[in-house]
């Protein structure tokens, strides 16, 4: 993956993460409504932020090497 | 447990759940900051709402029997 590809992937994931963050925010605000969905929404949100963190580290390494 | 005890327990758990809901709401709003804490906070919040749901069902049963 080129630095350019990596930047595009991060950009795409960032906007998706922004949407998921809002979904989790709304779910938290609406509790106890839909509390059954909480673990699924939290896990999906956690996974995307973990992946973003990893890709950002990778980008930093590529930019400084 | 008497109906009175059950009502008090629900009342106490409700206020604790309200606080945890705010913590999860703030964490979601602040993402990606502290994303590592997300699964722990979500699990604790989920457990308390599941327990509240159970106790409210129990209260309904006791009140109508």
Backbone of each chain as nested JSON, in Angstrom:
{
  "chains": [
    {"id": "A", "residues": [
      {"number": 1, "name": "UNK", "atoms": {"N": [0.845, -1.192, 0.0], "CA": [0.0, 0.0, 0.0], "C": [0.882, 1.243, 0.0]}},
      {"number": 2, "name": "UNK", "atoms": {"N": [0.581, 2.163, -0.91], "CA": [1.364, 3.412, -0.965], "C": [0.875, 4.35, 0.145]}},
      {"number": 3, "name": "UNK", "atoms": {"N": [1.667, 5.373, 0.414], "CA": [1.261, 6.365, 1.422], "C": [-0.085, 6.99, 1.011]}},
      {"number": 4, "name": "UNK", "atoms": {"N": [-0.232, 7.213, -0.276], "CA": [-1.476, 7.82, -0.791], "C": [-2.674, 6.904, -0.516]}},
      {"number": 5, "name": "UNK", "atoms": {"N": [-2.483, 5.597, -0.806], "CA": [-3.563, 4.615, -0.545], "C": [-3.917, 4.615, 0.933]}},
      {"number": 6, "name": "UNK", "atoms": {"N": [-2.874, 4.655, 1.756], "CA": [-3.083, 4.594, 3.208], "C": [-3.867, 5.824, 3.687]}},
      {"number": 7, "name": "UNK", "atoms": {"N": [-3.466, 6.975, 3.152], "CA": [-4.187, 8.213, 3.524], "C": [-5.66, 8.108, 3.125]}},
      {"number": 8, "name": "UNK", "atoms": {"N": [-5.927, 7.568, 1.924], "CA": [-7.329, 7.458, 1.463], "C": [-8.112, 6.49, 2.341]}},
      {"number": 9, "name": "UNK", "atoms": {"N": [-7.455, 5.389, 2.707], "CA": [-8.126, 4.398, 3.559], "C": [-8.461, 5.023, 4.908]}},
      {"number": 10, "name": "UNK", "atoms": {"N": [-7.51, 5.77, 5.462], "CA": [-7.725, 6.425, 6.767], "C": [-8.867, 7.432, 6.661]}},
      {"number": 11, "name": "UNK", "atoms": {"N": [-8.888, 8.157, 5.551], "CA": [-9.929, 9.172, 5.362], "C": [-11.311, 8.503, 5.32]}},
      {"number": 12, "name": "UNK", "atoms": {"N": [-11.39, 7.399, 4.564], "CA": [-12.672, 6.672, 4.416], "C": [-13.105, 6.113, 5.776]}},
      {"number": 13, "name": "UNK", "atoms": {"N": [-12.15, 5.494, 6.48], "CA": [-12.481, 4.895, 7.79], "C": [-12.87, 5.971, 8.796]}},
      {"number": 14, "name": "UNK", "atoms": {"N": [-12.207, 7.129, 8.695], "CA": [-12.513, 8.227, 9.62], "C": [-13.97, 8.669, 9.507]}},
      {"number": 15, "name": "UNK", "atoms": {"N": [-14.461, 8.758, 8.267], "CA": [-15.858, 9.222, 8.121], "C": [-16.816, 8.136, 8.602]}},
      {"number": 16, "name": "UNK", "atoms": {"N": [-16.453, 6.864, 8.342], "CA": [-17.306, 5.759, 8.83], "C": [-17.303, 5.749, 10.365]}},
      {"number": 17, "name": "UNK", "atoms": {"N": [-16.12, 5.963, 10.948], "CA": [-16.004, 5.967, 12.415], "C": [-16.825, 7.112, 13.001]}},
      {"number": 18, "name": "UNK", "atoms": {"N": [-16.827, 8.253, 12.291], "CA": [-17.598, 9.402, 12.76], "C": [-19.078, 9.084, 12.825]}},
      {"number": 19, "name": "UNK", "atoms": {"N": [-19.554, 8.328, 11.843], "CA": [-20.974, 7.949, 11.822], "C": [-21.27, 6.971, 12.973]}},
      {"number": 20, "name": "UNK", "atoms": {"N": [-20.347, 6.007, 13.165], "CA": [-20.589, 4.994, 14.206], "C": [-20.538, 5.618, 15.594]}},
      {"number": 21, "name": "UNK", "atoms": {"N": [-19.687, 6.621, 15.728], "CA": [-19.571, 7.335, 17.016], "C": [-20.9, 8.019, 17.332]}},
      {"number": 22, "name": "UNK", "atoms": {"N": [-21.548, 8.591, 16.306], "CA": [-22.845, 9.248, 16.496], "C": [-23.908, 8.213, 16.873]}},
      {"number": 23, "name": "UNK", "atoms": {"N": [-23.867, 7.051, 16.195], "CA": [-24.851, 5.993, 16.494], "C": [-24.718, 5.547, 17.942]}},
      {"number": 24, "name": "UNK", "atoms": {"N": [-23.47, 5.39, 18.402], "CA": [-23.247, 4.952, 19.787], "C": [-23.691, 6.054, 20.752]}},
      {"number": 25, "name": "UNK", "atoms": {"N": [-23.401, 7.286, 20.393], "CA": [-23.784, 8.455, 21.2], "C": [-25.306, 8.51, 21.35]}},
      {"number": 26, "name": "UNK", "atoms": {"N": [-26.032, 8.314, 20.242], "CA": [-27.503, 8.36, 20.285], "C": [-28.058, 7.182, 21.085]}},
      {"number": 27, "name": "UNK", "atoms": {"N": [-27.438, 6.011, 20.917], "CA": [-27.904, 4.828, 21.654], "C": [-27.724, 5.059, 23.154]}},
      {"number": 28, "name": "UNK", "atoms": {"N": [-26.554, 5.614, 23.532], "CA": [-26.294, 5.867, 24.961], "C": [-27.325, 6.85, 25.503]}},
      {"number": 29, "name": "UNK", "atoms": {"N": [-27.598, 7.865, 24.716], "CA": [-28.531, 8.906, 25.148], "C": [-29.95, 8.351, 25.31]}},
      {"number": 30, "name": "UNK", "atoms": {"N": [-30.297, 7.383, 24.465], "CA": [-31.667, 6.843, 24.473], "C": [-31.887, 5.707, 25.449]}},
      {"number": 31, "name": "UNK", "atoms": {"N": [-30.814, 5.289, 26.166], "CA": [-30.976, 4.163, 27.112], "C": [-32.079, 4.494, 28.109]}},
      {"number": 32, "name": "UNK", "atoms": {"N": [-32.867, 3.499, 28.596], "CA": [-32.706, 2.059, 28.366], "C": [-33.222, 1.541, 27.029]}},
      {"number": 33, "name": "UNK", "atoms": {"N": [-33.778, 2.41, 26.19], "CA": [-34.261, 1.914, 24.903], "C": [-33.109, 1.237, 24.142]}},
      {"number": 34, "name": "UNK", "atoms": {"N": [-33.412, 0.06, 23.552], "CA": [-32.439, -0.673, 22.725], "C": [-31.157, -1.057, 23.462]}},
      {"number": 35, "name": "UNK", "atoms": {"N": [-31.202, -1.216, 24.781], "CA": [-29.957, -1.551, 25.507], "C": [-29.388, -2.878, 25.004]}},
      {"number": 36, "name": "UNK", "atoms": {"N": [-30.278, -3.737, 24.424], "CA": [-29.785, -5.047, 23.917], "C": [-28.77, -4.867, 22.789]}},
      {"number": 37, "name": "UNK", "atoms": {"N": [-28.845, -3.738, 22.093], "CA": [-27.937, -3.522, 20.939], "C": [-26.58, -2.968, 21.376]}},
      {"number": 38, "name": "UNK", "atoms": {"N": [-26.483, -2.601, 22.657], "CA": [-25.325, -1.838, 23.115], "C": [-23.996, -2.539, 22.853]}},
      {"number": 39, "name": "UNK", "atoms": {"N": [-23.914, -3.824, 23.165], "CA": [-22.624, -4.501, 23.04], "C": [-22.198, -4.632, 21.575]}},
      {"number": 40, "name": "UNK", "atoms": {"N": [-23.179, -4.853, 20.687], "CA": [-22.844, -4.984, 19.251], "C": [-22.345, -3.642, 18.714]}},
      {"number": 41, "name": "UNK", "atoms": {"N": [-23.084, -2.579, 19.012], "CA": [-22.693, -1.25, 18.512], "C": [-21.34, -0.834, 19.114]}},
      {"number": 42, "name": "UNK", "atoms": {"N": [-21.15, -1.103, 20.4], "CA": [-19.877, -0.736, 21.055], "C": [-18.721, -1.516, 20.437]}},
      {"number": 43, "name": "UNK", "atoms": {"N": [-18.924, -2.815, 20.179], "CA": [-17.846, -3.651, 19.62], "C": [-17.466, -3.174, 18.221]}},
      {"number": 44, "name": "UNK", "atoms": {"N": [-18.466, -2.882, 17.4], "CA": [-18.179, -2.401, 16.027], "C": [-17.432, -1.061, 16.068]}},
      {"number": 45, "name": "UNK", "atoms": {"N": [-17.846, -0.207, 17.012], "CA": [-17.204, 1.116, 17.134], "C": [-15.768, 0.948, 17.611]}},
      {"number": 46, "name": "UNK", "atoms": {"N": [-15.59, 0.061, 18.608], "CA": [-14.25, -0.203, 19.137], "C": [-13.325, -0.712, 18.025]}},
      {"number": 47, "name": "UNK", "atoms": {"N": [-13.821, -1.659, 17.23], "CA": [-12.985, -2.272, 16.178], "C": [-12.507, -1.234, 15.169]}},
      {"number": 48, "name": "UNK", "atoms": {"N": [-13.401, -0.326, 14.777], "CA": [-13.012, 0.644, 13.741], "C": [-11.996, 1.656, 14.295]}},
      {"number": 49, "name": "UNK", "atoms": {"N": [-12.137, 2.015, 15.57], "CA": [-11.16, 2.961, 16.137], "C": [-9.812, 2.281, 16.377]}},
      {"number": 50, "name": "UNK", "atoms": {"N": [-9.855, 0.971, 16.701], "CA": [-8.601, 0.235, 16.862], "C": [-7.875, 0.162, 15.517]}},
      {"number": 51, "name": "UNK", "atoms": {"N": [-8.607, -0.118, 14.454], "CA": [-8.034, -0.207, 13.098], "C": [-7.479, 1.154, 12.67]}},
      {"number": 52, "name": "UNK", "atoms": {"N": [-8.221, 2.212, 12.954], "CA": [-7.758, 3.564, 12.604], "C": [-6.446, 3.877, 13.326]}},
      {"number": 53, "name": "UNK", "atoms": {"N": [-6.388, 3.508, 14.583], "CA": [-5.186, 3.742, 15.391], "C": [-3.995, 3.039, 14.743]}},
      {"number": 54, "name": "UNK", "atoms": {"N": [-4.22, 1.787, 14.338], "CA": [-3.163, 0.987, 13.721], "C": [-2.685, 1.632, 12.412]}},
      {"number": 55, "name": "UNK", "atoms": {"N": [-3.639, 2.033, 11.586], "CA": [-3.288, 2.618, 10.275], "C": [-2.556, 3.952, 10.444]}},
      {"number": 56, "name": "UNK", "atoms": {"N": [-2.953, 4.729, 11.435], "CA": [-2.292, 6.028, 11.665], "C": [-0.849, 5.824, 12.098]}},
      {"number": 57, "name": "UNK", "atoms": {"N": [-0.612, 4.782, 12.934], "CA": [0.765, 4.462, 13.344], "C": [1.582, 4.068, 12.11]}},
      {"number": 58, "name": "UNK", "atoms": {"N": [0.957, 3.236, 11.262], "CA": [1.625, 2.746, 10.044], "C": [1.993, 3.93, 9.134]}},
      {"number": 59, "name": "UNK", "atoms": {"N": [1.06, 4.878, 9.031], "CA": [1.308, 6.05, 8.171], "C": [2.489, 6.848, 8.72]}},
      {"number": 60, "name": "UNK", "atoms": {"N": [2.501, 7.02, 10.056], "CA": [3.588, 7.79, 10.692], "C": [4.933, 7.129, 10.378]}},
      {"number": 61, "name": "UNK", "atoms": {"N": [4.971, 5.792, 10.483], "CA": [6.205, 5.053, 10.221], "C": [6.647, 5.252, 8.772]}},
      {"number": 62, "name": "UNK", "atoms": {"N": [5.68, 5.137, 7.855], "CA": [6.034, 5.261, 6.428], "C": [6.509, 6.682, 6.106]}},
      {"number": 63, "name": "UNK", "atoms": {"N": [5.887, 7.666, 6.773], "CA": [6.239, 9.071, 6.47], "C": [7.613, 9.426, 7.012]}},
      {"number": 64, "name": "UNK", "atoms": {"N": [8.014, 8.732, 8.088], "CA": [9.31, 9.1, 8.699], "C": [10.423, 8.15, 8.278]}},
      {"number": 65, "name": "UNK", "atoms": {"N": [10.104, 7.168, 7.448], "CA": [11.202, 6.244, 7.055], "C": [11.865, 6.714, 5.76]}}
    ]},
    {"id": "B", "residues": [
      {"number": 1, "name": "UNK", "atoms": {"N": [-37.579, -10.788, 49.112], "CA": [-37.558, -9.331, 48.966], "C": [-39.007, -8.819, 48.865]}},
      {"number": 2, "name": "UNK", "atoms": {"N": [-39.338, -7.817, 49.675], "CA": [-40.7, -7.255, 49.617], "C": [-40.792, -6.328, 48.403]}},
      {"number": 3, "name": "UNK", "atoms": {"N": [-42.019, -5.986, 48.054], "CA": [-42.238, -5.041, 46.936], "C": [-41.513, -3.723, 47.259]}},
      {"number": 4, "name": "UNK", "atoms": {"N": [-41.565, -3.329, 48.508], "CA": [-40.924, -2.073, 48.929], "C": [-39.406, -2.145, 48.711]}},
      {"number": 5, "name": "UNK", "atoms": {"N": [-38.82, -3.301, 49.141], "CA": [-37.366, -3.497, 48.944], "C": [-37.025, -3.419, 47.46]}},
      {"number": 6, "name": "UNK", "atoms": {"N": [-37.861, -4.097, 46.663], "CA": [-37.61, -4.163, 45.216], "C": [-37.676, -2.759, 44.606]}},
      {"number": 7, "name": "UNK", "atoms": {"N": [-38.67, -1.991, 45.046], "CA": [-38.801, -0.605, 44.52], "C": [-37.55, 0.206, 44.871]}},
      {"number": 8, "name": "UNK", "atoms": {"N": [-37.057, 0.037, 46.127], "CA": [-35.866, 0.791, 46.544], "C": [-34.64, 0.379, 45.749]}},
      {"number": 9, "name": "UNK", "atoms": {"N": [-34.521, -0.934, 45.52], "CA": [-33.379, -1.432, 44.74], "C": [-33.419, -0.861, 43.323]}},
      {"number": 10, "name": "UNK", "atoms": {"N": [-34.607, -0.857, 42.722], "CA": [-34.766, -0.332, 41.357], "C": [-34.419, 1.148, 41.336]}},
      {"number": 11, "name": "UNK", "atoms": {"N": [-34.866, 1.869, 42.361], "CA": [-34.605, 3.314, 42.43], "C": [-33.097, 3.574, 42.499]}},
      {"number": 12, "name": "UNK", "atoms": {"N": [-32.409, 2.786, 43.346], "CA": [-30.959, 2.96, 43.53], "C": [-30.221, 2.628, 42.224]}},
      {"number": 13, "name": "UNK", "atoms": {"N": [-30.627, 1.512, 41.598], "CA": [-29.96, 1.09, 40.352], "C": [-30.234, 2.082, 39.232]}},
      {"number": 14, "name": "UNK", "atoms": {"N": [-31.461, 2.648, 39.232], "CA": [-31.818, 3.626, 38.2], "C": [-30.888, 4.83, 38.231]}},
      {"number": 15, "name": "UNK", "atoms": {"N": [-30.573, 5.312, 39.438], "CA": [-29.712, 6.51, 39.504], "C": [-28.286, 6.14, 39.1]}},
      {"number": 16, "name": "UNK", "atoms": {"N": [-27.843, 4.925, 39.482], "CA": [-26.501, 4.484, 39.08], "C": [-26.44, 4.322, 37.555]}},
      {"number": 17, "name": "UNK", "atoms": {"N": [-27.512, 3.756, 36.986], "CA": [-27.563, 3.544, 35.529], "C": [-27.54, 4.888, 34.806]}},
      {"number": 18, "name": "UNK", "atoms": {"N": [-28.219, 5.876, 35.387], "CA": [-28.251, 7.211, 34.79], "C": [-26.855, 7.8, 34.706]}},
      {"number": 19, "name": "UNK", "atoms": {"N": [-26.061, 7.571, 35.759], "CA": [-24.684, 8.074, 35.765], "C": [-23.839, 7.34, 34.714]}},
      {"number": 20, "name": "UNK", "atoms": {"N": [-24.01, 6.008, 34.647], "CA": [-23.202, 5.221, 33.707], "C": [-23.558, 5.567, 32.264]}},
      {"number": 21, "name": "UNK", "atoms": {"N": [-24.824, 5.861, 32.054], "CA": [-25.301, 6.251, 30.711], "C": [-24.614, 7.542, 30.285]}},
      {"number": 22, "name": "UNK", "atoms": {"N": [-24.439, 8.488, 31.239], "CA": [-23.759, 9.754, 30.934], "C": [-22.278, 9.494, 30.644]}},
      {"number": 23, "name": "UNK", "atoms": {"N": [-21.661, 8.602, 31.425], "CA": [-20.247, 8.287, 31.193], "C": [-20.05, 7.709, 29.797]}},
      {"number": 24, "name": "UNK", "atoms": {"N": [-20.948, 6.793, 29.396], "CA": [-20.834, 6.173, 28.061], "C": [-21.081, 7.231, 26.981]}},
      {"number": 25, "name": "UNK", "atoms": {"N": [-22.042, 8.094, 27.234], "CA": [-22.386, 9.183, 26.299], "C": [-21.166, 10.098, 26.104]}},
      {"number": 26, "name": "UNK", "atoms": {"N": [-20.495, 10.467, 27.211], "CA": [-19.318, 11.349, 27.12], "C": [-18.161, 10.647, 26.422]}},
      {"number": 27, "name": "UNK", "atoms": {"N": [-17.987, 9.341, 26.716], "CA": [-16.908, 8.583, 26.079], "C": [-17.137, 8.523, 24.565]}},
      {"number": 28, "name": "UNK", "atoms": {"N": [-18.396, 8.255, 24.176], "CA": [-18.71, 8.172, 22.734], "C": [-18.436, 9.515, 22.068]}},
      {"number": 29, "name": "UNK", "atoms": {"N": [-18.818, 10.577, 22.76], "CA": [-18.655, 11.924, 22.194], "C": [-17.172, 12.274, 22.039]}},
      {"number": 30, "name": "UNK", "atoms": {"N": [-16.351, 11.764, 22.966], "CA": [-14.931, 12.125, 22.966], "C": [-14.06, 11.237, 22.094]}},
      {"number": 31, "name": "UNK", "atoms": {"N": [-14.668, 10.196, 21.456], "CA": [-13.856, 9.283, 20.628], "C": [-13.122, 10.083, 19.565]}},
      {"number": 32, "name": "UNK", "atoms": {"N": [-11.888, 9.683, 19.166], "CA": [-11.175, 8.453, 19.535], "C": [-10.51, 8.466, 20.909]}},
      {"number": 33, "name": "UNK", "atoms": {"N": [-10.585, 9.586, 21.624], "CA": [-9.945, 9.587, 22.937], "C": [-10.507, 8.456, 23.801]}},
      {"number": 34, "name": "UNK", "atoms": {"N": [-9.599, 7.736, 24.502], "CA": [-9.999, 6.665, 25.437], "C": [-10.803, 5.542, 24.79]}},
      {"number": 35, "name": "UNK", "atoms": {"N": [-10.619, 5.31, 23.476], "CA": [-11.428, 4.245, 22.833], "C": [-11.127, 2.893, 23.496]}},
      {"number": 36, "name": "UNK", "atoms": {"N": [-9.926, 2.742, 24.118], "CA": [-9.564, 1.47, 24.771], "C": [-10.534, 1.144, 25.907]}},
      {"number": 37, "name": "UNK", "atoms": {"N": [-11.159, 2.183, 26.498], "CA": [-12.064, 1.934, 27.636], "C": [-13.471, 1.545, 27.179]}},
      {"number": 38, "name": "UNK", "atoms": {"N": [-13.721, 1.653, 25.884], "CA": [-15.099, 1.565, 25.381], "C": [-15.79, 0.256, 25.748]}},
      {"number": 39, "name": "UNK", "atoms": {"N": [-15.09, -0.878, 25.571], "CA": [-15.763, -2.155, 25.803], "C": [-16.077, -2.367, 27.276]}},
      {"number": 40, "name": "UNK", "atoms": {"N": [-15.171, -1.877, 28.158], "CA": [-15.422, -2.049, 29.6], "C": [-16.623, -1.205, 30.028]}},
      {"number": 41, "name": "UNK", "atoms": {"N": [-16.637, 0.057, 29.605], "CA": [-17.738, 0.964, 29.98], "C": [-19.059, 0.458, 29.378]}},
      {"number": 42, "name": "UNK", "atoms": {"N": [-19.017, -0.007, 28.14], "CA": [-20.245, -0.505, 27.493], "C": [-20.756, -1.747, 28.221]}},
      {"number": 43, "name": "UNK", "atoms": {"N": [-19.838, -2.651, 28.595], "CA": [-20.257, -3.892, 29.272], "C": [-20.883, -3.586, 30.63]}},
      {"number": 44, "name": "UNK", "atoms": {"N": [-20.267, -2.693, 31.391], "CA": [-20.824, -2.338, 32.709], "C": [-22.197, -1.692, 32.557]}},
      {"number": 45, "name": "UNK", "atoms": {"N": [-22.337, -0.847, 31.524], "CA": [-23.613, -0.167, 31.291], "C": [-24.673, -1.178, 30.873]}},
      {"number": 46, "name": "UNK", "atoms": {"N": [-24.275, -2.085, 29.981], "CA": [-25.201, -3.133, 29.521], "C": [-25.689, -3.969, 30.703]}},
      {"number": 47, "name": "UNK", "atoms": {"N": [-24.768, -4.378, 31.582], "CA": [-25.134, -5.255, 32.713], "C": [-26.146, -4.578, 33.627]}},
      {"number": 48, "name": "UNK", "atoms": {"N": [-25.946, -3.301, 33.906], "CA": [-26.857, -2.636, 34.843], "C": [-28.247, -2.468, 34.224]}},
      {"number": 49, "name": "UNK", "atoms": {"N": [-28.315, -2.211, 32.918], "CA": [-29.636, -2.078, 32.29], "C": [-30.334, -3.426, 32.154]}},
      {"number": 50, "name": "UNK", "atoms": {"N": [-29.519, -4.492, 31.988], "CA": [-30.12, -5.842, 31.916], "C": [-30.705, -6.196, 33.284]}},
      {"number": 51, "name": "UNK", "atoms": {"N": [-29.965, -5.868, 34.357], "CA": [-30.427, -6.146, 35.73], "C": [-31.693, -5.335, 36.03]}},
      {"number": 52, "name": "UNK", "atoms": {"N": [-31.696, -4.059, 35.635], "CA": [-32.873, -3.206, 35.853], "C": [-34.091, -3.771, 35.141]}},
      {"number": 53, "name": "UNK", "atoms": {"N": [-33.887, -4.242, 33.924], "CA": [-34.977, -4.823, 33.128], "C": [-35.569, -6.021, 33.879]}},
      {"number": 54, "name": "UNK", "atoms": {"N": [-34.668, -6.862, 34.41], "CA": [-35.084, -8.069, 35.141], "C": [-35.889, -7.683, 36.387]}},
      {"number": 55, "name": "UNK", "atoms": {"N": [-35.373, -6.716, 37.152], "CA": [-36.05, -6.327, 38.402], "C": [-37.409, -5.685, 38.121]}},
      {"number": 56, "name": "UNK", "atoms": {"N": [-37.499, -4.912, 37.041], "CA": [-38.78, -4.27, 36.703], "C": [-39.815, -5.329, 36.333]}},
      {"number": 57, "name": "UNK", "atoms": {"N": [-39.385, -6.382, 35.613], "CA": [-40.304, -7.484, 35.276], "C": [-40.791, -8.15, 36.566]}},
      {"number": 58, "name": "UNK", "atoms": {"N": [-39.807, -8.369, 37.475], "CA": [-40.122, -9.04, 38.747], "C": [-41.152, -8.204, 39.526]}},
      {"number": 59, "name": "UNK", "atoms": {"N": [-40.944, -6.883, 39.545], "CA": [-41.863, -5.99, 40.272], "C": [-43.269, -6.073, 39.671]}},
      {"number": 60, "name": "UNK", "atoms": {"N": [-43.336, -6.084, 38.352], "CA": [-44.635, -6.157, 37.649], "C": [-45.359, -7.437, 38.05]}},
      {"number": 61, "name": "UNK", "atoms": {"N": [-44.602, -8.543, 38.095], "CA": [-45.193, -9.838, 38.453], "C": [-45.721, -9.79, 39.885]}},
      {"number": 62, "name": "UNK", "atoms": {"N": [-44.917, -9.232, 40.796], "CA": [-45.325, -9.186, 42.208], "C": [-46.542, -8.278, 42.395]}},
      {"number": 63, "name": "UNK", "atoms": {"N": [-46.566, -7.192, 41.623], "CA": [-47.665, -6.225, 41.777], "C": [-48.975, -6.793, 41.246]}},
      {"number": 64, "name": "UNK", "atoms": {"N": [-48.901, -7.693, 40.29], "CA": [-50.132, -8.204, 39.665], "C": [-50.517, -9.584, 40.205]}},
      {"number": 65, "name": "UNK", "atoms": {"N": [-49.717, -10.101, 41.155], "CA": [-50.098, -11.451, 41.67], "C": [-50.926, -11.304, 42.941]}}
    ]}
  ]
}
